[in-house]
Amino acid sequence: MLRDDIYQTTLNSEITFSGVGLHSGKEISVRISPAYANTGIRFKRGDIPSSEYVKITPFNVYSTQLATSIKCGDFPISTVEHLMAALYGMGVDNAFVEVYGQEIPILDGSSLPYVKMIKEVGIKALSKKRKFLKLRKKMVIEKDGKLIEMLPSRFMKITTHIEFDNPFIGYQKVFVNITPETFANELAPARTFGFKNDIEKLWSLGLAKGGSMENAILIDNDRVINQEGLRMHDELVRHKALDLLGDISLIGYRFFGHVRSYKSGHLMNNIFARSLLVSTDLYTVEELDEKVAIDGFELKPEAVAAL
């Protein structure tokens, strides 16, 4: 079958939703609209008349404390990573995101609600081809015992390792070959998580006002407090992989490479994304030809016709 990832995409129609902001605790509305090819993902503050759409990159990130926060000109928007992961993971290249507040609603703490909304409206292919970042040489970022590296690959792959000094979490690892199907099934349902003591401290400081067991997994020593438990036995490491994908997506290209991370968070993810973009000797940016993939090998259509 012909590759379906050659051409840029957008949404078939508008998505609107609202919910509570994790940090502000306020009700926030969001509108995501279809966009032309080569628009990328652009954000603006709908509640500020002077705000204009800005195409976000890793260099728009101004804070990675507790979330990935960007600036649209002078105006902040926090907690973009779960939405960005959903758009990227589901293959949406172009969209306008209008946010009526200072952050993206946390919803259930995962990317699953976004995946459902994207599937409901559908995705439309555009006439312009995608540009892919194709890694040629290995790249490594290491700091304070944390590491992210990217190796050349014919696919988009992520391996994530986490390790906590906590009897419930300990060491966990997950590998995902990223496609819309694997993202929707293996990463999107994974919710953000935190520790009971940390959350109580944040609440005492007036932070994480919208945080609750409705939108996060809460861990107390060696157990999950949430009555329903985990959605997957390794949900925590899968959420870290989701965050990593959302933070990398700000590079603005789909990529061919295998990203492997160890104990990374939003800060390391952003350092990696910035470093990748400026390391132009390590990669090329290419368009794909219309080829057919059979058992992992690409064949020209005329060769397939002869089979």
Backbone as CSV, one residue per row, in Angstrom:
resi,resn,N_x,N_y,N_z,CA_x,CA_y,CA_z,C_x,C_y,C_z
1,MET,0.838,-1.200,0.000,0.000,0.000,0.000,0.869,1.245,0.000
2,LEU,0.376,2.325,-0.575,1.132,3.565,-0.612,1.283,4.134,0.779
3,ARG,2.414,4.720,1.041,2.634,5.336,2.351,1.623,6.443,2.565
4,ASP,1.058,6.511,3.752,0.052,7.534,4.049,0.636,8.671,4.868
5,ASP,1.972,8.694,5.035,2.571,9.727,5.869,3.393,10.723,5.062
6,ILE,3.237,10.727,3.743,4.037,11.607,2.894,3.548,13.044,2.955
7,TYR,2.215,13.228,2.977,1.648,14.570,2.845,1.271,15.172,4.197
8,GLN,1.393,16.480,4.277,0.991,17.209,5.472,-0.508,17.046,5.717
9,THR,-0.887,17.264,6.949,-2.287,17.079,7.346,-2.774,18.253,8.187
10,THR,-4.094,18.302,8.321,-4.734,19.186,9.287,-6.019,18.502,9.748
11,LEU,-6.771,19.158,10.593,-8.043,18.617,11.054,-9.118,18.826,9.992
12,ASN,-10.094,17.949,9.971,-11.229,18.116,9.065,-12.101,19.290,9.472
13,SER,-12.233,19.499,10.776,-13.069,20.591,11.270,-12.609,21.003,12.661
14,GLU,-13.230,22.020,13.175,-12.823,22.642,14.441,-13.111,21.742,15.641
15,ILE,-12.244,21.838,16.634,-12.427,21.177,17.929,-12.532,22.251,18.998
16,THR,-13.504,22.146,19.871,-13.595,23.042,21.020,-13.783,22.207,22.285
17,PHE,-13.157,22.648,23.355,-13.312,21.960,24.630,-12.966,22.918,25.748
18,SER,-13.304,22.548,26.954,-12.970,23.354,28.126,-12.713,22.435,29.306
19,GLY,-12.041,22.978,30.293,-11.739,22.213,31.490,-10.935,23.041,32.461
20,VAL,-10.558,22.427,33.553,-9.848,23.118,34.622,-8.346,23.133,34.330
21,GLY,-7.714,24.266,34.581,-6.261,24.355,34.478,-5.615,23.735,35.702
22,LEU,-4.572,22.922,35.477,-3.913,22.231,36.584,-3.352,23.205,37.606
23,HIS,-2.751,24.294,37.150,-2.061,25.198,38.067,-2.963,26.314,38.582
24,SER,-3.807,26.857,37.699,-4.664,27.970,38.116,-5.942,27.507,38.802
25,GLY,-6.406,26.307,38.460,-7.690,25.840,38.974,-8.875,26.516,38.315
26,LYS,-8.619,27.334,37.281,-9.685,28.071,36.606,-10.214,27.299,35.409
27,GLU,-11.464,27.573,35.050,-12.064,26.987,33.860,-11.498,27.687,32.625
28,ILE,-11.014,26.911,31.675,-10.354,27.446,30.483,-10.940,26.783,29.244
29,SER,-11.159,27.571,28.188,-11.677,27.050,26.931,-10.588,27.089,25.860
30,VAL,-10.667,26.154,24.921,-9.692,26.050,23.835,-10.431,25.775,22.532
31,ARG,-9.981,26.429,21.471,-10.489,26.156,20.130,-9.309,25.767,19.244
32,ILE,-9.401,24.616,18.567,-8.365,24.169,17.635,-8.991,24.136,16.243
33,SER,-8.396,24.881,15.316,-8.977,25.039,13.987,-8.054,24.468,12.920
34,PRO,-8.614,24.012,11.794,-7.782,23.559,10.668,-6.896,24.692,10.162
35,ALA,-5.780,24.332,9.533,-4.841,25.321,9.017,-4.265,24.831,7.695
36,TYR,-3.772,25.784,6.897,-3.167,25.463,5.610,-1.821,24.758,5.803
37,ALA,-1.344,24.143,4.735,-0.028,23.507,4.748,1.053,24.523,5.095
38,ASN,2.097,24.037,5.745,3.264,24.834,6.160,2.935,25.853,7.256
39,THR,1.756,25.756,7.851,1.407,26.610,8.996,2.099,26.118,10.255
40,GLY,2.199,24.801,10.419,2.673,24.227,11.666,1.596,24.335,12.737
41,ILE,1.996,24.172,13.982,1.063,24.337,15.106,1.297,25.724,15.689
42,ARG,0.270,26.545,15.653,0.381,27.933,16.116,-0.595,28.177,17.260
43,PHE,-0.108,28.876,18.282,-0.896,29.184,19.467,-1.128,30.687,19.572
44,LYS,-2.256,31.048,20.184,-2.455,32.425,20.625,-3.402,32.439,21.807
45,ARG,-3.368,33.522,22.565,-4.265,33.723,23.700,-5.550,34.375,23.199
46,GLY,-6.621,33.611,23.169,-7.893,34.132,22.690,-8.512,35.154,23.618
47,ASP,-8.087,35.155,24.878,-8.650,36.087,25.852,-7.919,37.427,25.862
48,ILE,-6.897,37.582,25.015,-6.140,38.834,24.941,-6.227,39.369,23.520
49,PRO,-6.932,40.483,23.300,-7.166,40.992,21.940,-5.909,41.222,21.116
50,SER,-4.815,41.596,21.761,-3.591,41.905,21.014,-2.737,40.670,20.712
51,SER,-3.140,39.512,21.211,-2.354,38.299,20.979,-2.490,37.851,19.526
52,GLU,-1.382,37.395,18.942,-1.375,36.890,17.573,-0.850,35.458,17.556
53,TYR,-1.216,34.722,16.515,-0.756,33.340,16.409,0.760,33.280,16.237
54,VAL,1.385,32.401,17.003,2.831,32.204,16.954,3.106,30.729,16.713
55,LYS,3.954,30.425,15.730,4.384,29.053,15.491,5.394,28.679,16.559
56,ILE,5.084,27.695,17.345,5.942,27.409,18.484,7.109,26.515,18.092
57,THR,8.221,26.726,18.773,9.443,25.947,18.629,9.979,25.698,20.038
58,PRO,11.006,24.889,20.186,11.605,24.717,21.527,12.099,26.021,22.127
59,PHE,12.370,27.013,21.282,12.883,28.292,21.764,11.782,29.218,22.279
60,ASN,10.517,28.838,22.090,9.403,29.572,22.690,9.166,29.174,24.143
61,VAL,9.802,28.095,24.582,9.589,27.595,25.945,10.311,28.504,26.930
62,TYR,9.555,29.016,27.908,10.166,29.901,28.906,10.226,29.269,30.291
63,SER,9.504,28.162,30.493,9.543,27.488,31.793,9.277,25.999,31.591
64,THR,9.998,25.180,32.379,9.750,23.740,32.377,9.462,23.245,33.796
65,GLN,9.072,24.153,34.657,8.754,23.791,36.033,7.357,23.200,36.100
66,LEU,7.273,21.922,36.386,6.019,21.179,36.522,5.288,20.954,35.205
67,ALA,5.670,21.667,34.143,5.015,21.538,32.844,5.870,22.254,31.818
68,THR,5.501,22.116,30.546,6.157,22.881,29.489,5.305,24.097,29.177
69,SER,5.885,25.264,29.357,5.165,26.530,29.193,5.808,27.340,28.082
70,ILE,4.980,27.885,27.199,5.477,28.659,26.065,5.012,30.104,26.184
71,LYS,5.615,30.964,25.358,5.161,32.341,25.234,4.758,32.613,23.801
72,CYS,3.575,33.171,23.643,3.108,33.659,22.348,3.336,35.159,22.358
73,GLY,4.476,35.584,21.850,4.852,36.973,22.027,5.145,37.200,23.497
74,ASP,4.370,38.070,24.143,4.557,38.356,25.564,3.621,37.568,26.465
75,PHE,2.803,36.689,25.873,1.714,36.077,26.645,1.956,34.588,26.873
76,PRO,1.897,34.138,28.134,2.223,32.749,28.457,1.050,31.788,28.244
77,ILE,1.402,30.563,27.891,0.461,29.439,27.883,1.202,28.245,28.460
78,SER,0.677,27.683,29.521,1.332,26.585,30.220,0.710,25.236,29.863
79,THR,1.462,24.173,30.170,0.991,22.787,30.076,0.547,22.436,28.658
80,VAL,1.440,22.662,27.697,1.098,22.379,26.301,1.464,20.951,25.897
81,GLU,2.207,20.222,26.736,2.835,18.983,26.285,1.861,17.862,25.938
82,HIS,0.748,17.734,26.685,-0.174,16.636,26.400,-0.941,16.875,25.103
83,LEU,-1.325,18.108,24.850,-1.983,18.450,23.587,-1.008,18.295,22.427
84,MET,0.220,18.801,22.585,1.207,18.691,21.513,1.529,17.228,21.212
85,ALA,1.624,16.407,22.235,1.874,14.984,22.018,0.750,14.357,21.207
86,ALA,-0.492,14.744,21.507,-1.636,14.174,20.787,-1.635,14.591,19.324
87,LEU,-1.418,15.874,19.052,-1.385,16.339,17.669,-0.256,15.643,16.906
88,TYR,0.912,15.580,17.515,2.079,14.977,16.875,1.909,13.469,16.715
89,GLY,1.494,12.829,17.790,1.340,11.377,17.765,0.277,10.902,16.797
90,MET,-0.778,11.695,16.631,-1.862,11.331,15.710,-1.603,11.820,14.291
91,GLY,-0.519,12.573,14.096,-0.136,12.968,12.747,-0.766,14.242,12.245
92,VAL,-1.128,15.158,13.132,-1.681,16.457,12.720,-0.539,17.456,12.624
93,ASP,-0.258,17.946,11.424,0.888,18.829,11.207,0.562,20.309,11.339
94,ASN,-0.672,20.693,11.013,-1.034,22.107,10.919,-2.328,22.377,11.672
95,ALA,-2.305,23.366,12.563,-3.510,23.730,13.311,-3.299,25.062,14.006
96,PHE,-4.399,25.777,14.211,-4.412,26.989,15.026,-5.030,26.642,16.376
97,VAL,-4.324,26.969,17.460,-4.804,26.673,18.811,-5.041,27.998,19.531
98,GLU,-6.284,28.258,19.869,-6.673,29.503,20.532,-7.072,29.178,21.971
99,VAL,-6.336,29.754,22.928,-6.504,29.398,24.336,-7.060,30.595,25.114
100,TYR,-8.164,30.378,25.791,-8.801,31.445,26.569,-8.401,31.313,28.033
101,GLY,-7.123,31.552,28.280,-6.575,31.435,29.618,-5.082,31.213,29.526
102,GLN,-4.425,31.013,30.680,-2.969,30.926,30.739,-2.431,29.520,30.612
103,GLU,-3.291,28.530,30.448,-2.804,27.164,30.336,-3.821,26.293,29.605
104,ILE,-3.342,25.156,29.111,-4.221,24.173,28.488,-4.900,23.376,29.604
105,PRO,-6.211,23.157,29.539,-6.872,22.360,30.579,-6.227,20.988,30.727
106,ILE,-6.159,20.510,31.941,-5.500,19.249,32.221,-6.367,18.049,31.828
107,LEU,-7.679,18.236,31.750,-8.634,17.167,31.422,-8.403,15.966,32.345
108,ASP,-8.088,14.772,31.812,-7.905,13.639,32.732,-6.436,13.371,33.040
109,GLY,-5.547,14.287,32.611,-4.123,14.128,32.898,-3.364,13.329,31.858
110,SER,-4.048,12.945,30.784,-3.412,12.184,29.713,-3.682,12.874,28.382
111,SER,-3.309,12.213,27.280,-3.628,12.726,25.942,-4.854,12.047,25.350
112,LEU,-5.456,11.124,26.074,-6.566,10.352,25.527,-7.767,11.208,25.116
113,PRO,-8.180,12.202,25.925,-9.318,13.024,25.478,-9.049,13.729,24.154
114,TYR,-7.810,14.175,23.924,-7.467,14.832,22.659,-7.531,13.842,21.499
115,VAL,-7.045,12.628,21.733,-7.092,11.603,20.691,-8.534,11.334,20.283
116,LYS,-9.415,11.239,21.256,-10.826,10.991,20.952,-11.418,12.135,20.145
117,MET,-11.077,13.382,20.497,-11.600,14.528,19.758,-11.041,14.581,18.339
118,ILE,-9.767,14.259,18.181,-9.153,14.240,16.855,-9.796,13.167,15.987
119,LYS,-10.017,11.991,16.553,-10.662,10.917,15.799,-12.093,11.292,15.411
120,GLU,-12.766,12.017,16.291,-14.161,12.393,16.025,-14.282,13.324,14.821
121,VAL,-13.389,14.319,14.711,-13.471,15.245,13.574,-12.727,14.725,12.351
122,GLY,-11.734,13.883,12.556,-10.977,13.324,11.454,-9.815,14.209,11.014
123,ILE,-8.929,13.604,10.234,-7.716,14.271,9.759,-7.744,14.319,8.238
124,LYS,-7.364,15.459,7.681,-7.401,15.679,6.238,-5.989,15.832,5.691
125,ALA,-5.689,15.129,4.601,-4.396,15.262,3.937,-4.393,16.521,3.072
126,LEU,-3.267,17.206,3.048,-3.099,18.423,2.252,-2.191,18.123,1.056
127,SER,-2.022,19.094,0.191,-1.305,18.849,-1.069,0.211,18.960,-0.938
128,LYS,0.698,19.555,0.143,2.133,19.743,0.334,2.734,18.544,1.078
129,LYS,3.947,18.161,0.670,4.615,17.047,1.329,5.187,17.461,2.687
130,ARG,5.256,16.496,3.573,5.908,16.719,4.862,7.422,16.782,4.686
131,LYS,8.051,17.489,5.602,9.506,17.470,5.697,9.882,16.666,6.946
132,PHE,10.755,15.720,6.773,11.185,14.832,7.849,12.621,15.147,8.251
133,LEU,12.861,15.174,9.552,14.219,15.289,10.064,14.804,13.878,10.119
134,LYS,15.860,13.665,9.359,16.496,12.348,9.282,17.874,12.431,9.921
135,LEU,18.023,11.794,11.054,19.291,11.838,11.784,20.350,11.016,11.057
136,ARG,21.551,11.579,10.939,22.664,10.891,10.280,23.696,10.372,11.277
137,LYS,23.824,11.062,12.399,24.804,10.687,13.411,24.147,10.703,14.786
138,LYS,24.690,9.916,15.690,24.181,9.854,17.053,24.350,11.195,17.762
139,MET,23.347,11.550,18.553,23.402,12.781,19.355,23.097,12.432,20.808
140,VAL,23.871,12.983,21.744,23.695,12.671,23.169,23.709,13.959,23.985
141,ILE,22.744,14.070,24.904,22.704,15.150,25.890,22.694,14.489,27.270
142,GLU,23.617,14.884,28.142,23.716,14.271,29.467,23.963,15.351,30.508
143,LYS,23.226,15.269,31.621,23.376,16.270,32.681,22.841,15.703,33.983
144,ASP,23.659,15.793,35.036,23.234,15.420,36.400,22.626,14.029,36.464
145,GLY,23.244,13.076,35.779,22.762,11.704,35.824,21.558,11.426,34.948
146,LYS,21.144,12.412,34.163,20.022,12.240,33.234,20.570,12.252,31.812
147,LEU,19.896,11.536,30.934,20.433,11.387,29.583,19.322,11.296,28.557
148,ILE,19.531,11.933,27.403,18.706,11.717,26.220,19.659,11.567,25.039
149,GLU,19.443,10.527,24.260,20.233,10.346,23.053,19.299,9.991,21.901
150,MET,19.764,10.281,20.694,18.997,9.958,19.498,19.930,9.255,18.522
151,LEU,19.483,8.110,18.017,20.269,7.314,17.096,19.563,7.259,15.739
152,PRO,20.325,7.160,14.662,19.693,7.032,13.341,18.771,5.812,13.285
153,SER,17.661,5.944,12.584,16.701,4.859,12.433,15.829,5.139,11.216
154,ARG,15.238,4.096,10.663,14.296,4.282,9.562,12.897,4.586,10.074
155,PHE,12.724,4.601,11.385,11.409,4.792,11.987,11.478,5.872,13.059
156,MET,10.314,6.226,13.601,10.231,7.134,14.738,10.006,6.276,15.977
157,LYS,11.038,6.180,16.820,10.975,5.274,17.966,11.381,6.003,19.245
158,ILE,10.796,5.568,20.346,11.138,6.129,21.655,11.323,4.992,22.656
159,THR,12.423,5.051,23.388,12.611,4.183,24.552,12.819,5.088,25.762
160,THR,12.030,4.880,26.784,12.087,5.723,27.983,12.363,4.872,29.218
161,HIS,13.313,5.325,30.018,13.648,4.680,31.294,13.358,5.679,32.420
162,ILE,12.747,5.208,33.485,12.617,6.035,34.681,13.130,5.244,35.874
163,GLU,13.572,5.950,36.898,14.054,5.305,38.118,13.818,6.248,39.284
164,PHE,12.995,5.792,40.223,12.654,6.590,41.399,13.021,5.823,42.656
165,ASP,13.456,6.565,43.658,13.717,5.969,44.959,12.388,5.839,45.695
166,ASN,11.563,4.986,45.145,10.213,4.766,45.676,9.866,3.299,45.446
167,PRO,9.389,2.610,46.465,9.153,1.167,46.328,8.070,0.814,45.309
168,PHE,7.152,1.725,45.063,6.088,1.425,44.108,6.570,1.578,42.668
169,ILE,7.415,2.586,42.418,7.839,2.865,41.044,9.117,2.129,40.696
170,GLY,10.197,2.406,41.435,11.474,1.775,41.144,11.953,2.092,39.743
171,TYR,12.433,1.062,39.029,12.938,1.221,37.658,11.905,0.675,36.675
172,GLN,11.621,1.439,35.633,10.691,1.007,34.596,11.224,1.436,33.231
173,LYS,10.850,0.691,32.206,11.293,0.966,30.837,10.150,0.672,29.874
174,VAL,10.049,1.490,28.809,9.065,1.213,27.772,9.644,1.586,26.415
175,PHE,9.307,0.809,25.404,9.700,1.077,24.021,8.437,1.174,23.166
176,VAL,8.386,2.197,22.312,7.253,2.349,21.393,7.764,2.802,20.030
177,ASN,7.344,2.103,18.995,7.557,2.545,17.621,6.362,3.440,17.285
178,ILE,6.580,4.731,17.146,5.485,5.700,17.114,4.761,5.706,15.780
179,THR,3.473,5.383,15.819,2.524,5.561,14.730,1.250,6.112,15.363
180,PRO,0.310,6.616,14.577,-0.949,7.059,15.200,-1.619,5.953,16.013
181,GLU,-1.529,4.714,15.543,-2.170,3.609,16.245,-1.472,3.307,17.566
182,THR,-0.136,3.226,17.530,0.571,2.912,18.771,0.479,4.071,19.759
183,PHE,0.495,5.305,19.247,0.357,6.427,20.171,-0.998,6.363,20.865
184,ALA,-2.067,6.184,20.091,-3.419,6.183,20.658,-3.614,5.066,21.674
185,ASN,-3.018,3.913,21.422,-3.252,2.745,22.269,-2.242,2.590,23.401
186,GLU,-0.988,2.991,23.159,0.072,2.661,24.106,0.576,3.840,24.930
187,LEU,0.398,5.071,24.443,0.890,6.233,25.190,-0.225,7.185,25.622
188,ALA,-1.167,7.454,24.738,-2.183,8.471,25.026,-2.942,8.247,26.336
189,PRO,-3.283,7.009,26.718,-4.061,6.834,27.965,-3.271,7.075,29.241
190,ALA,-1.948,7.185,29.162,-1.112,7.270,30.368,-1.213,8.657,31.010
191,ARG,-1.596,8.675,32.279,-1.833,9.936,32.995,-0.593,10.428,33.737
192,THR,-0.569,11.732,33.954,0.486,12.318,34.768,0.387,11.786,36.195
193,PHE,1.493,11.848,36.922,1.489,11.306,38.279,2.302,12.199,39.206
194,GLY,2.037,12.048,40.487,2.756,12.810,41.498,2.684,12.106,42.834
195,PHE,3.451,12.640,43.783,3.504,12.047,45.117,2.663,12.862,46.087
196,LYS,1.988,12.174,46.973,1.051,12.806,47.904,1.715,13.944,48.680
197,ASN,2.909,13.723,49.197,3.590,14.763,49.971,3.908,15.987,49.125
198,ASP,4.341,15.752,47.877,4.677,16.860,46.985,3.446,17.681,46.633
199,ILE,2.336,16.995,46.356,1.102,17.694,46.001,0.610,18.549,47.167
200,GLU,0.689,18.008,48.351,0.252,18.770,49.530,1.104,20.017,49.722
201,LYS,2.412,19.919,49.441,3.284,21.089,49.536,2.907,22.134,48.486
202,LEU,2.626,21.674,47.266,2.233,22.597,46.196,0.932,23.307,46.553
203,TRP,-0.022,22.559,47.080,-1.286,23.178,47.483,-1.054,24.238,48.557
204,SER,-0.159,23.960,49.494,0.119,24.921,50.574,0.754,26.199,50.034
205,LEU,1.410,26.098,48.851,2.037,27.260,48.222,1.116,27.938,47.211
206,GLY,-0.100,27.447,47.126,-1.060,28.024,46.181,-0.857,27.565,44.763
207,LEU,-0.148,26.447,44.586,0.113,25.901,43.259,-0.710,24.634,43.031
208,ALA,-0.765,24.205,41.769,-1.507,22.993,41.392,-2.935,23.021,41.934
209,LYS,-3.566,24.191,41.816,-4.916,24.358,42.380,-5.949,23.457,41.722
210,GLY,-5.702,23.091,40.457,-6.656,22.245,39.759,-6.326,20.776,39.821
211,GLY,-5.263,20.402,40.535,-4.850,19.006,40.614,-5.767,18.194,41.505
212,SER,-6.097,17.006,41.063,-6.944,16.107,41.848,-6.754,14.689,41.332
213,MET,-7.371,13.741,41.987,-7.285,12.364,41.522,-8.159,12.117,40.296
214,GLU,-8.871,13.157,39.853,-9.602,13.078,38.586,-8.680,13.322,37.405
215,ASN,-7.506,13.917,37.636,-6.621,14.248,36.521,-5.152,13.886,36.774
216,ALA,-4.897,13.055,37.767,-3.519,12.630,38.043,-3.537,11.354,38.874
217,ILE,-2.466,10.579,38.731,-2.245,9.428,39.594,-1.500,9.924,40.820
218,LEU,-2.028,9.632,41.995,-1.406,10.090,43.234,-0.808,8.891,43.960
219,ILE,0.478,8.998,44.291,1.212,7.886,44.905,1.573,8.248,46.337
220,ASP,1.292,7.326,47.235,1.637,7.499,48.648,2.511,6.320,49.062
221,ASN,3.814,6.564,49.157,4.784,5.515,49.493,4.720,4.354,48.493
222,ASP,4.110,3.237,48.887,4.153,2.044,48.040,2.808,1.709,47.413
223,ARG,1.944,2.712,47.241,0.627,2.407,46.674,0.059,3.602,45.918
224,VAL,-0.875,3.305,45.023,-1.637,4.322,44.312,-2.903,4.610,45.103
225,ILE,-3.165,5.876,45.378,-4.334,6.256,46.169,-5.606,6.200,45.334
226,ASN,-5.505,6.492,44.038,-6.687,6.510,43.174,-7.442,5.187,43.277
227,GLN,-8.729,5.266,43.480,-9.540,4.074,43.705,-9.496,3.126,42.511
228,GLU,-9.466,3.685,41.286,-9.499,2.827,40.096,-8.145,2.224,39.751
229,GLY,-7.083,2.671,40.440,-5.762,2.136,40.173,-5.177,2.622,38.857
230,LEU,-4.255,1.844,38.291,-3.579,2.213,37.057,-4.336,1.700,35.838
231,ARG,-4.215,2.420,34.739,-4.799,1.964,33.478,-3.942,0.874,32.832
232,MET,-2.631,0.950,33.050,-1.675,-0.034,32.555,-0.653,-0.246,33.650
233,HIS,-0.067,-1.419,33.718,0.844,-1.701,34.830,2.059,-0.784,34.812
234,ASP,2.460,-0.311,33.604,3.601,0.595,33.472,3.152,1.984,33.004
235,GLU,2.009,2.409,33.499,1.433,3.689,33.075,2.361,4.866,33.351
236,LEU,3.139,4.800,34.421,3.972,5.944,34.807,5.082,6.193,33.792
237,VAL,5.793,5.156,33.390,6.862,5.342,32.409,6.281,5.682,31.040
238,ARG,5.093,5.176,30.748,4.446,5.523,29.473,4.083,7.012,29.446
239,HIS,3.698,7.565,30.605,3.409,8.992,30.613,4.677,9.812,30.393
240,LYS,5.784,9.358,30.937,7.051,10.057,30.696,7.421,10.016,29.216
241,ALA,7.128,8.912,28.544,7.367,8.820,27.107,6.439,9.772,26.352
242,LEU,5.192,9.883,26.815,4.237,10.826,26.221,4.749,12.259,26.352
243,ASP,5.209,12.627,27.545,5.763,13.967,27.764,6.951,14.232,26.845
244,LEU,7.825,13.239,26.727,9.005,13.379,25.872,8.600,13.645,24.428
245,LEU,7.640,12.880,23.925,7.180,13.072,22.551,6.566,14.452,22.374
246,GLY,5.752,14.889,23.341,5.144,16.213,23.260,6.177,17.322,23.254
247,ASP,7.222,17.183,24.060,8.263,18.213,24.117,9.124,18.212,22.848
248,ILE,9.425,17.027,22.320,10.208,16.949,21.084,9.418,17.484,19.901
249,SER,8.110,17.342,19.922,7.283,17.749,18.785,7.455,19.224,18.440
250,LEU,7.942,20.017,19.374,8.134,21.444,19.115,9.215,21.716,18.069
251,ILE,9.995,20.691,17.682,10.990,20.894,16.625,10.322,21.203,15.289
252,GLY,9.039,20.833,15.150,8.298,21.187,13.939,8.431,20.226,12.786
253,TYR,9.156,19.143,12.962,9.303,18.107,11.943,8.937,16.763,12.543
254,ARG,8.436,15.866,11.724,8.438,14.469,12.108,9.870,13.986,11.907
255,PHE,10.267,12.941,12.591,11.672,12.553,12.523,11.849,11.064,12.280
256,PHE,12.994,10.733,11.688,13.462,9.361,11.610,14.626,9.245,12.583
257,GLY,14.388,8.552,13.689,15.416,8.406,14.695,14.864,7.633,15.882
258,HIS,15.753,7.114,16.692,15.380,6.400,17.903,15.834,7.237,19.098
259,VAL,14.868,7.815,19.809,15.162,8.639,20.985,15.129,7.743,22.219
260,ARG,16.213,7.774,22.985,16.288,6.989,24.221,16.580,7.941,25.379
261,SER,15.749,7.877,26.394,15.906,8.793,27.528,16.016,8.018,28.831
262,TYR,16.777,8.608,29.768,16.915,8.038,31.103,16.718,9.150,32.128
263,LYS,15.651,9.028,32.910,15.332,9.975,33.989,15.163,11.411,33.479
264,SER,14.708,11.576,32.262,14.549,12.933,31.722,13.220,13.528,32.164
265,GLY,13.174,14.851,32.153,11.952,15.590,32.444,11.820,16.712,31.437
266,HIS,10.914,17.638,31.681,10.654,18.697,30.711,11.889,19.549,30.412
267,LEU,12.704,19.817,31.413,13.903,20.632,31.177,14.862,19.922,30.225
268,MET,15.199,18.665,30.522,16.089,17.909,29.651,15.495,17.743,28.256
269,ASN,14.193,17.501,28.198,13.536,17.342,26.900,13.692,18.603,26.057
270,ASN,13.534,19.761,26.697,13.639,21.020,25.956,15.078,21.303,25.546
271,ILE,16.031,21.022,26.433,17.440,21.185,26.077,17.776,20.304,24.876
272,PHE,17.259,19.078,24.895,17.513,18.163,23.787,16.911,18.697,22.484
273,ALA,15.655,19.159,22.525,14.997,19.653,21.312,15.720,20.871,20.743
274,ARG,16.140,21.788,21.614,16.897,22.966,21.162,18.232,22.540,20.542
275,SER,18.932,21.647,21.240,20.240,21.206,20.768,20.128,20.482,19.433
276,LEU,19.074,19.697,19.279,18.881,18.979,18.026,18.732,19.943,16.858
277,LEU,17.891,20.954,17.013,17.649,21.884,15.917,18.911,22.622,15.493
278,VAL,19.754,22.989,16.450,20.952,23.759,16.093,22.106,22.870,15.628
279,SER,21.989,21.555,15.816,23.061,20.628,15.409,22.834,20.191,13.965
280,THR,22.890,21.138,13.052,22.521,20.882,11.662,23.479,19.939,10.943
281,ASP,24.644,19.693,11.520,25.586,18.745,10.905,25.188,17.300,11.184
282,LEU,24.217,17.090,12.088,23.838,15.728,12.472,22.637,15.192,11.698
283,TYR,21.962,16.035,10.941,20.740,15.576,10.288,20.533,16.281,8.950
284,THR,19.634,15.712,8.172,19.128,16.362,6.967,17.622,16.490,7.111
285,VAL,17.031,17.441,6.397,15.582,17.594,6.344,15.145,17.234,4.933
286,GLU,14.296,16.220,4.821,13.968,15.657,3.517,12.463,15.467,3.355
287,GLU,12.045,15.418,2.093,10.701,14.977,1.736,10.790,13.530,1.278
288,LEU,9.708,12.754,1.527,9.693,11.364,1.094,9.170,11.254,-0.329
289,ASP,9.683,10.271,-1.061,9.109,9.933,-2.355,7.892,9.054,-2.136
290,GLU,7.050,8.959,-3.150,5.888,8.070,-3.051,6.365,6.655,-3.318
291,LYS,6.546,5.909,-2.240,7.026,4.534,-2.338,6.084,3.621,-1.581
292,VAL,6.322,2.366,-1.697,5.518,1.367,-1.014,6.385,0.662,0.015
293,ALA,5.849,0.481,1.207,6.593,-0.209,2.263,6.098,-1.637,2.397
294,ILE,6.984,-2.596,2.233,6.621,-3.999,2.383,7.629,-4.637,3.328
295,ASP,7.127,-5.118,4.468,8.001,-5.754,5.454,9.201,-4.901,5.815
296,GLY,8.976,-3.571,5.910,10.034,-2.682,6.344,10.946,-2.214,5.234
297,PHE,10.766,-2.717,3.999,11.593,-2.284,2.883,10.763,-1.437,1.935
298,GLU,11.319,-0.324,1.486,10.618,0.554,0.572,10.915,0.155,-0.866
299,LEU,9.854,-0.028,-1.658,9.997,-0.397,-3.057,9.267,0.611,-3.921
300,LYS,9.795,0.868,-5.098,9.116,1.771,-6.020,7.855,1.087,-6.541
301,PRO,6.805,1.872,-6.844,5.534,1.291,-7.291,5.690,0.337,-8.470
302,GLU,6.588,0.643,-9.437,6.724,-0.239,-10.596,7.309,-1.589,-10.208
303,ALA,8.128,-1.595,-9.142,8.686,-2.859,-8.673,7.616,-3.701,-8.008
304,VAL,6.714,-3.045,-7.280,5.636,-3.758,-6.615,4.690,-4.368,-7.634
305,ALA,4.439,-3.648,-8.733,3.524,-4.125,-9.761,4.009,-5.437,-10.375
306,ALA,5.316,-5.647,-10.304,5.890,-6.852,-10.902,5.853,-8.044,-9.952
307,LEU,5.484,-7.811,-8.696,5.482,-8.907,-7.726,4.312,-9.855,-7.941
